[in-house]
Amino acid sequence: MGGSSGRLAVEMTGVSKSFFGQSALTDVDFEVRWGEVHALLGENGAGKSALCSILAGLYRADQGSIRIDGDLVDFRSPHDALNAHVGMVYQEFRLVNEFTVAENVVLGDPRLSRRLKWSELEESVAEAAAAYDIDTDPRRLVGDLSVGERQRIEILKLLHRDARVLVLDEPTSVLTPSEVRELFRSMDALRRSGRAVILISHKINELRASSDRVTIMRQGRRVAVEKLEDITNDDLTRLMVGRKIAAPRTRQAPPALDRPVLEVRGLNVTNQDGRVAVDSFDAEVHQGEILGIAGIAGNGQRELVEALAGLKPVQSGTVRLQRPGGASEEDSGDAAGAIDVTGMSPRGLIEIGIAHIPEDRRAVGVASGLDVGANLCMKSYWKEPLSRRGVMSRSAVRTLEEGLRGDFDIRGGNRNLPVSILSGGNIQKVILARELSQSPAVVIAAYPTRGLDLGAVANVRDILIGQLETGTAVVLVSEDLEELFIMSDRLIVLHAGRIMGEFEPADYDRETVGALMSGGVAAGD
């Protein structure tokens, strides 16, 4: 892709870092040139985010040195890093929805004068946006922007503060195909301007479309630095995970559709502001089937998932569950065994076989102050053999933890240490292990592979497919169209809480579904 001057923008040498006595980085060297997009590839827990967080001033290295454009630096805060023209765009945006684009861009900028004219400020923001192919109106409220537009505002904030080294952490994870292309255009403009861009990602095809070189990390160490044009995808994968990724499990033919296991009719759910978030939602999912739900984040998916999991009240509509073996006399169900679970408590839904893999793994998926074992038994601690006569068995919890660690490849987190010290990918594995080990009838899976590396993604997908063989029904909510097309037997597209269309993935391409996700009209309609 060219454009690199060969001069080093970033030179990190011998960087090591430990958290709670566990090594996250060991003697890592990392170099980025001016005028290049440099990809950082590795599994979750490989040290990518830790390395870039040190570069951006969030953490301080235990050992090692950092040079920016040849000058030795010692960042004690992100403010120090910004003063040295280094900034980072995180996966979780740091914007104020009630402020305009221009107000967000300048928020916290110590260089601003009280006598600043807002018209001049808005003009300068517009000029900066145009210079880097960022299409935005400085007067628009950030709350009215799409996820992709908000991400580009985060980049614009850094450019307004004259950041010359930009770190982008998994920037495409919540973008539609068209937004990914717009992001790559902006990155190319940054490259042409001579800036250095570090792209943290696990999507090899996207790295090829955007980056010049790649540094591969594994288990806290740098294992290779390669030009992307000189290395194959198989070799990248092997270097990243230390082994060849097995071919995905073959899907069986979709089951013959009989009575739905889960049936949702006319569901209406409001958000925390009392506005309609899910509008007249109808769907059904059958035994051994994956129903995919595609949509850009913030279009009702969270409220839908939480309503199905019993975490949010339903304003109107019904949710019915068909339990294997029919209903007992005590159930308020029909003769076929379908029972109305609308408004049932989370504990009640757990008991009848609905599992929930939440969107926010750290805030909702785990109790961050408890250890791995306690989190794994959170939905079964009252059952034997974990508990007898109201007393929990520590040995039974340890046995459960050891078994699930092996089955789900959960790494890190010594016994008695909080689960919060694990990487995001390993926290997700804890959640999957807890939910899927209960042999559920229905799995509500919200973004189950978000932020995971290739090996973990393949593992999670195989696990979910394996659930189908036992007759489990899966509702898979995701923005990853590739994942939805591979996994789903049927696909629903959601925008502004309403169903835009329902179809089989094989009949639609990325552009068509992406247009529907954005609220547009599919080609040919």
NORURVEN-V234992 format. One record per residue. RES is the residue in three letters. PSI is psi in degrees with one decimal (none if undefined). OMEGA is omega in whole degrees, 0 to 359 (none if undefined). Layout:
res = (RES/RES)
psi = (PSI/PSI)
omega = (OMEGA/OMEGA)
This chain:
res = (MET/GLY/GLY/SER/SER/GLY/ARG/LEU/ALA/VAL/GLU/MET/THR/GLY/VAL/SER/LYS/SER/PHE/PHE/GLY/GLN/SER/ALA/LEU/THR/ASP/VAL/ASP/PHE/GLU/VAL/ARG/TRP/GLY/GLU/VAL/HIS/ALA/LEU/LEU/GLY/GLU/ASN/GLY/ALA/GLY/LYS/SER/ALA/LEU/CYS/SER/ILE/LEU/ALA/GLY/LEU/TYR/ARG/ALA/ASP/GLN/GLY/SER/ILE/ARG/ILE/ASP/GLY/ASP/LEU/VAL/ASP/PHE/ARG/SER/PRO/HIS/ASP/ALA/LEU/ASN/ALA/HIS/VAL/GLY/MET/VAL/TYR/GLN/GLU/PHE/ARG/LEU/VAL/ASN/GLU/PHE/THR/VAL/ALA/GLU/ASN/VAL/VAL/LEU/GLY/ASP/PRO/ARG/LEU/SER/ARG/ARG/LEU/LYS/TRP/SER/GLU/LEU/GLU/GLU/SER/VAL/ALA/GLU/ALA/ALA/ALA/ALA/TYR/ASP/ILE/ASP/THR/ASP/PRO/ARG/ARG/LEU/VAL/GLY/ASP/LEU/SER/VAL/GLY/GLU/ARG/GLN/ARG/ILE/GLU/ILE/LEU/LYS/LEU/LEU/HIS/ARG/ASP/ALA/ARG/VAL/LEU/VAL/LEU/ASP/GLU/PRO/THR/SER/VAL/LEU/THR/PRO/SER/GLU/VAL/ARG/GLU/LEU/PHE/ARG/SER/MET/ASP/ALA/LEU/ARG/ARG/SER/GLY/ARG/ALA/VAL/ILE/LEU/ILE/SER/HIS/LYS/ILE/ASN/GLU/LEU/ARG/ALA/SER/SER/ASP/ARG/VAL/THR/ILE/MET/ARG/GLN/GLY/ARG/ARG/VAL/ALA/VAL/GLU/LYS/LEU/GLU/ASP/ILE/THR/ASN/ASP/ASP/LEU/THR/ARG/LEU/MET/VAL/GLY/ARG/LYS/ILE/ALA/ALA/PRO/ARG/THR/ARG/GLN/ALA/PRO/PRO/ALA/LEU/ASP/ARG/PRO/VAL/LEU/GLU/VAL/ARG/GLY/LEU/ASN/VAL/THR/ASN/GLN/ASP/GLY/ARG/VAL/ALA/VAL/ASP/SER/PHE/ASP/ALA/GLU/VAL/HIS/GLN/GLY/GLU/ILE/LEU/GLY/ILE/ALA/GLY/ILE/ALA/GLY/ASN/GLY/GLN/ARG/GLU/LEU/VAL/GLU/ALA/LEU/ALA/GLY/LEU/LYS/PRO/VAL/GLN/SER/GLY/THR/VAL/ARG/LEU/GLN/ARG/PRO/GLY/GLY/ALA/SER/GLU/GLU/ASP/SER/GLY/ASP/ALA/ALA/GLY/ALA/ILE/ASP/VAL/THR/GLY/MET/SER/PRO/ARG/GLY/LEU/ILE/GLU/ILE/GLY/ILE/ALA/HIS/ILE/PRO/GLU/ASP/ARG/ARG/ALA/VAL/GLY/VAL/ALA/SER/GLY/LEU/ASP/VAL/GLY/ALA/ASN/LEU/CYS/MET/LYS/SER/TYR/TRP/LYS/GLU/PRO/LEU/SER/ARG/ARG/GLY/VAL/MET/SER/ARG/SER/ALA/VAL/ARG/THR/LEU/GLU/GLU/GLY/LEU/ARG/GLY/ASP/PHE/ASP/ILE/ARG/GLY/GLY/ASN/ARG/ASN/LEU/PRO/VAL/SER/ILE/LEU/SER/GLY/GLY/ASN/ILE/GLN/LYS/VAL/ILE/LEU/ALA/ARG/GLU/LEU/SER/GLN/SER/PRO/ALA/VAL/VAL/ILE/ALA/ALA/TYR/PRO/THR/ARG/GLY/LEU/ASP/LEU/GLY/ALA/VAL/ALA/ASN/VAL/ARG/ASP/ILE/LEU/ILE/GLY/GLN/LEU/GLU/THR/GLY/THR/ALA/VAL/VAL/LEU/VAL/SER/GLU/ASP/LEU/GLU/GLU/LEU/PHE/ILE/MET/SER/ASP/ARG/LEU/ILE/VAL/LEU/HIS/ALA/GLY/ARG/ILE/MET/GLY/GLU/PHE/GLU/PRO/ALA/ASP/TYR/ASP/ARG/GLU/THR/VAL/GLY/ALA/LEU/MET/SER/GLY/GLY/VAL/ALA/ALA/GLY/ASP)
psi = (-17.5/-178.0/-16.7/137.0/-14.8/-18.9/140.1/126.6/-42.9/133.1/104.0/128.0/126.5/37.0/127.3/146.6/136.2/148.4/125.5/38.4/-1.5/131.4/126.1/-32.9/138.5/106.8/53.3/131.1/137.1/127.2/140.1/136.9/155.3/141.5/24.4/154.8/117.6/119.0/145.6/113.4/138.3/162.7/165.5/134.6/-0.1/-18.7/4.5/-53.4/-37.3/-43.7/-46.5/-28.8/-32.8/-43.5/-35.8/2.5/5.3/-40.0/160.9/138.8/147.0/-34.7/159.3/175.5/158.2/133.0/133.7/116.5/37.5/-13.5/130.6/130.9/158.9/91.1/127.6/-4.2/162.8/-29.8/-41.6/-42.8/-43.3/-37.4/-25.3/13.4/33.2/126.8/160.5/136.9/116.3/165.1/-36.8/116.2/149.9/65.5/156.2/113.1/-31.1/-6.3/157.4/171.4/-48.7/-41.8/-39.5/-38.7/-38.5/-4.8/124.4/3.0/112.7/-10.4/-11.6/142.9/147.6/-21.7/14.7/135.9/124.5/-31.6/-39.3/-38.8/-48.5/-36.7/-41.1/-36.8/-42.6/-40.6/-42.1/-40.7/-44.0/-34.8/-25.6/28.0/38.6/108.1/107.5/159.8/116.9/-19.6/-8.3/146.0/136.9/-33.2/-17.7/-1.4/156.2/169.6/-42.6/-39.6/-40.0/-39.4/-42.0/-27.3/-36.9/-41.9/-41.6/-37.0/-45.2/-40.5/-36.8/-27.2/16.6/35.8/131.9/-15.1/117.0/129.8/124.0/115.9/107.6/56.7/-20.2/3.2/-24.4/21.9/149.7/165.6/-41.3/-34.9/-34.0/-43.6/-40.5/-40.5/-44.3/-33.6/-42.2/-40.5/-38.4/-37.3/-38.0/-41.9/-46.8/-28.0/-5.8/1.4/164.8/129.8/128.7/122.2/111.2/123.0/161.6/6.8/101.2/-40.9/-36.0/-35.0/-42.5/-34.1/-12.4/-21.7/158.4/-50.1/166.8/136.5/126.8/131.8/147.8/126.4/45.6/7.7/151.0/128.1/-19.8/153.1/123.5/151.1/134.2/-27.2/-12.4/6.6/143.2/162.4/-40.2/-40.5/-37.9/-45.8/-44.0/-42.3/-36.2/-45.1/-9.8/8.6/170.2/132.5/128.7/150.9/143.8/150.1/136.9/129.7/137.3/162.5/141.2/143.0/156.3/129.7/117.6/-130.6/137.5/144.0/-41.8/129.1/123.1/129.6/125.4/36.3/128.8/128.2/139.8/159.8/-172.0/-17.4/3.6/6.1/151.6/122.0/-32.1/122.6/106.5/53.1/125.7/131.2/160.5/148.7/138.3/166.6/131.1/20.5/147.4/119.7/115.2/141.8/112.7/145.4/152.5/141.2/139.0/13.5/30.2/-4.6/-44.9/-45.9/-37.1/-49.3/-44.4/-34.2/-42.2/-27.2/1.1/12.8/-10.1/137.0/149.1/129.1/-40.9/165.1/175.8/151.1/123.7/141.3/129.8/109.8/139.0/137.0/-2.5/-178.9/150.4/172.6/-26.3/-16.4/144.6/58.6/176.7/-178.6/-26.6/-5.2/4.8/131.7/149.9/115.1/12.9/124.7/5.3/149.7/157.9/-40.5/-42.0/-40.5/-36.3/-45.0/-33.8/1.4/27.7/119.3/150.9/118.6/102.7/160.7/-46.3/96.1/-34.7/-42.0/-33.6/-32.2/-27.7/160.3/102.5/-25.8/-9.6/161.1/178.1/-45.5/-43.1/-37.9/-35.0/-30.0/11.8/-28.9/12.8/9.6/-22.2/-3.2/155.2/147.5/4.0/-29.5/135.7/125.5/37.6/5.5/125.0/145.5/114.8/-38.6/-36.4/-38.4/-42.1/-41.8/-43.9/-47.0/-45.8/-41.3/-45.1/-32.4/-44.0/-44.4/-35.0/7.9/49.2/121.4/147.6/176.6/75.0/154.2/138.6/-5.9/147.9/146.6/-20.4/-18.0/-10.9/156.9/162.9/-38.3/-39.8/-31.6/-41.0/-37.0/-36.1/-44.4/-45.8/-44.0/-44.8/-45.0/-44.3/-19.0/-7.2/6.0/59.3/157.7/-35.0/136.1/121.2/103.4/109.2/108.6/52.9/-20.7/8.1/127.2/4.6/154.6/174.5/-44.2/-43.5/-37.6/-47.3/-39.5/-45.3/-43.6/-41.0/-38.7/-45.0/-41.0/-38.2/-32.6/-33.3/-32.6/-19.8/3.3/3.2/142.3/139.5/130.4/113.5/110.8/126.8/156.8/-8.9/101.2/-36.0/-45.1/-45.2/-40.8/-38.3/-41.0/-32.8/142.5/-31.6/157.5/132.1/135.8/128.4/132.6/130.2/35.8/-0.8/149.8/121.8/-22.0/156.5/128.9/173.8/132.9/-33.1/-18.7/-3.6/143.1/175.8/-38.5/-41.4/-50.0/-38.4/-38.7/-41.7/-38.2/-32.7/0.4/7.2/-171.2/133.6/148.3/133.5/-9.5/none)
omega = (170/174/183/179/184/179/185/171/182/174/177/188/174/185/176/180/176/174/179/177/179/183/175/179/180/172/185/170/183/182/177/182/171/176/176/167/185/181/176/189/177/178/171/184/180/178/182/183/178/180/182/176/174/178/182/175/178/178/172/179/174/178/176/184/177/172/175/184/177/182/178/182/176/184/176/181/173/177/176/181/178/177/177/176/177/180/184/173/185/178/177/185/182/183/178/186/184/179/175/176/182/180/177/182/185/183/178/180/184/183/186/178/177/181/181/174/184/179/178/179/180/178/181/177/179/180/179/179/181/182/183/176/176/185/180/175/183/184/182/173/180/179/179/184/173/179/180/178/179/179/180/174/176/177/180/176/181/180/179/177/174/173/179/172/183/177/180/185/179/190/185/190/183/185/172/179/180/178/176/179/178/177/181/175/178/178/178/177/177/178/182/180/179/178/176/181/176/184/174/182/173/182/188/181/178/175/180/183/190/194/179/179/180/169/181/179/176/177/174/181/172/182/180/169/187/164/183/179/185/185/181/177/180/179/176/180/181/179/183/187/179/180/175/179/179/176/181/178/181/176/170/176/179/183/172/186/174/178/178/173/179/182/181/183/173/186/175/182/178/176/185/178/180/179/180/179/176/190/174/184/176/176/172/178/188/180/179/184/171/173/179/175/182/177/174/181/178/181/174/182/183/181/178/181/182/176/179/181/178/183/181/181/177/180/177/183/183/172/182/181/175/181/176/177/177/185/173/182/183/184/175/184/178/185/181/178/178/180/179/181/180/177/179/181/176/179/179/179/175/184/183/169/174/179/185/172/191/180/184/189/184/184/187/188/181/168/194/181/180/181/184/181/180/179/181/183/187/182/180/187/182/183/171/5/182/183/175/180/176/181/180/178/179/181/178/177/179/179/177/182/182/180/182/174/180/183/186/176/177/184/175/177/177/183/179/174/183/180/183/180/179/172/180/180/180/173/178/178/176/180/179/180/181/186/188/179/181/181/184/173/181/173/173/188/180/177/187/180/183/176/181/177/186/180/180/178/179/180/181/180/178/180/180/177/177/177/181/183/176/179/179/172/184/169/186/178/184/169/184/184/177/179/181/180/180/192/195/170/173/185/174/176/184/174/180/176/182/177/179/180/177/185/174/184/182/183/186/178/184/183/181/181/178/177/179/178/181/180/180/180/180/179/179/180/none)
